[in-house]
Amino acid sequence: MDFGEFVLAASTADLADEPAAREHADAVEFRMDNRPTWEGGEADGGDGAGDPANRDRLRTLARAAERHAVEAIDVELATAREQDGRHTIEAARDHGAAVVVSSHDFEGTPGGDGLRERLDAATDAGDVGKLAVTAEDAGDVLRLLSVTLEFAQGGDRVATMAMGEAGRHSRAVAPLYGSRIGYAPVDPADATAPGQYDLATLRGLVDRLGGKPEG
C-alpha cells in the first residue's frame, strides 16, 4: 500500500467486523490495541518509548508486519525516534509493509510552526506522517488544513484530522487538502477517537465532496 490515493480505513479491535467493512472501507485498521497509554491507547507501553514494556509491544507489531495481509503498520513518532522503533520500521519495510508514523495531541492544536515540526518529523520517519490534534474552534481546523495542503503540495504524504466536535468536519474535508488516510468505526458505538463519523457516513461525505488528495 503506497497511499497514492486517499484510503478510508475501518478501525476495529475485532477482525470479525471485516466483512461488514467491505462495502465502504478501502482497508481495515486492526487495533490490538497496540498503542501505549501515553499515546492515547490501552496497551502497556511502560513510561515511554524506551521502556522494556514498549519493546515487547514493538516485537508484537513487527511480527504482525510479517503477515501478507498486513500492508501497513502505525508507529508513534516518539517511538520512531528510538532505536527499537527504528528497528520495527525497518522490519516492516523488509516485509513490504508501509509505515505510518503518527503523533497525537489530546490537549489542543499547536501553532503553525508546531504543526509543521511534527509533520516534518513524522514524514521523515515514515511513508506517511499522521497528525491528530484536538480542535477547540474552527480556527484550529483551518490551521491544520492549511499545513496539510502545504505538505501535500510539497510532495509529502500526510494524514491529518482534528479530534473533538469542533474538528469533526475535518475528517470529511481533509482529503480535499491532501490527507491520505481517514479513519472511522463500522459501528458508531465503537468510535476510537472523539468526533469520529461512522464508516458509512464518512464514506458518503468524502465521496460527495469528491475528495482527491492534492500534491
N, C-alpha and C positions, 0 to 999 in steps of 0.2 A: 504494500500500500504506500503510494508516494504522496498522497494528499494533494494531487494536482488539481482536483476539483473539491468542492465542498462535500464533506462527509457528515451525515447525520447518524449519530451513534445512540443506540438504545442502551441506557445504563441499567444494569441489573446485578443483583448478587445471586441470582438463581438462573442457571442456564436453561431451566425448563421454560423460561419466558421467551426463548429464542424463536420458536415457531410463531408466536403472536407478534414478534417484532418485524417479521419478514415483509409485511405489507408496506411498512413506512420507513424502515431503517436501512441505511447503507452498510452498517456494521453494528456489532454488539460490543459494548464496553462491559466486560465482566469485572465487577468489583469484588475482590476476595474477602473482606475489604482490606486491600493490601497497602492502603495509605496510612501512615502513622498518625497518632492523635495530634501531634504538634503541627500537622499539615491538614487537619480537619477530618481525618479518617478515624477508624476504630482499631487499627492494628497496633500491636505493641512495638513501637519504634524506639523505645527507650527514651533517653533525654535529648537525643539529637541525631544528626546524620552519621556521626562516627561511633554511635553506641553499638555494642555487640548484638543487641536485640534487632537493631536495624540491619546488621549484616545477615542475620538469619532470614529476615524478610526479603532482602535482596537476592539471596540464593534461591528462594522460592520463586521470585519473579523471573530470574534468569532461567530456571528450569521450565517455567511456563513458556518462555520465548522459544524453546526448542521445538514446541509443537507446531506442526504445519498450519493449523488453523489460526494461530496467533500471528497476526500481521503487524501488530504494533504493541509497544508497552509504554507506560507512563511512569516517569521518574521525576520526583520533586527536584526543583532547582537546587535546594540546599544539599540534597543527596548527590546530585550530579556533580557537585563541586568537590566531593570527597573521592578518595581513591576507590573505595568499594563501589560507589555509584558509577564511576567511570568504567570499572571492570564489568558491571552489569550491562551498561550501554554497549560496550564492545562485544560482549557475549550475545546480546540480542542481535546486533548487526551481523555477527558471524553466521547467524541462522536466518538471515534475510528479513528480520523484523525492523520496522521503523521505530524511532524513539521520539516520543512526545515528552518534552521537558516542561514541567508546569510550576507555576507559582500562584499561591492563593493569598489574598488579603481579606480577612474576615472582619476587619475593623473599619475600612474605608477605601477610598480611591486616592492613590498618590497623585502628585502633580505631574505635569507632562514629562519632566526630566526623570522623575522616579519611574513612570511607566516605561519610558524608553530604556532606562537602565535595566529593568527586569526583563523586558522582552529581548533586549540585545544579548543578555547573558543566556537566556533560555534558547534563543535561536542559534547561538554559538555552540551550545552543548548538545542540542537535539536536532532532529529533522524538522520538527515543528515546535515552536515556542508557544506555550499556552499560558495565558494570564487571566485569572478570575479575580475580580475586585468586588467590593461592596459599595453600591451607589446609594448616596443619600438624596440626590436630586438629579434632574436632567442634565445639569452641567457636568456632573461626574461621568455620565454616559457619553456625552458629546466629546469630552476629553479623551476617553478611552477609544471611541470610534475614530477620532482624528489620528491618534497614534497608530491604530490598527491599519488605517489606509496608508499612512506614511511608510510603515514597514512593508506592507504588501506591494506597494508601488516600487519599493526598493529591492524587490525580489525575494524577500523573506517569507517563509510560510509560518503563519501565526494562527492561533485560535484564541479568541477573546470573548469575554462575556462579563456582564455586570450582574452580580447577585443581588437579591432583595427585590421588593416590589417596584422601587423606583427604577431599577435596571432591567426589569423583566423584558421589556420590548427589545433590549439589545440582543437577546437570543434569536429574535426573528430577523432583525435588520443587520446584524454584524456581518453576515455573508456578503452583503452589498458593499461592504468596506474592505473585504478581503479575508475575513475569518474563514478558516478551512475546516473547522470541526464544530458541530453543535451537539449538545447532549440533552436527552430527555428520557424520562421513565416511560415504560409501556403503560403502567398504571399510575395515575396522578398521586395515589396514596404512597407510592414508593419513591417520591422525589428525593434526590441525593444532594440537592443544594437549594437554598432559598430562591424562590421566584421561577423555578422551572415550569415550563409548559409540559403537558403530557405529549407523548410521541406523535400521536395523530394530529394534534393541534399544531405543533411546531412544524411538522412536515407540510401541512396545508398552508401555514403562514409563509414559510420560506418559498414554497412553490408559487404562491400567488404573487409574492413580491418579486419573483424572478431573480432571486439571489444568485449572483455569479461572482466569484472572487475577483478582485482587482489584482493587477500585477501579473 
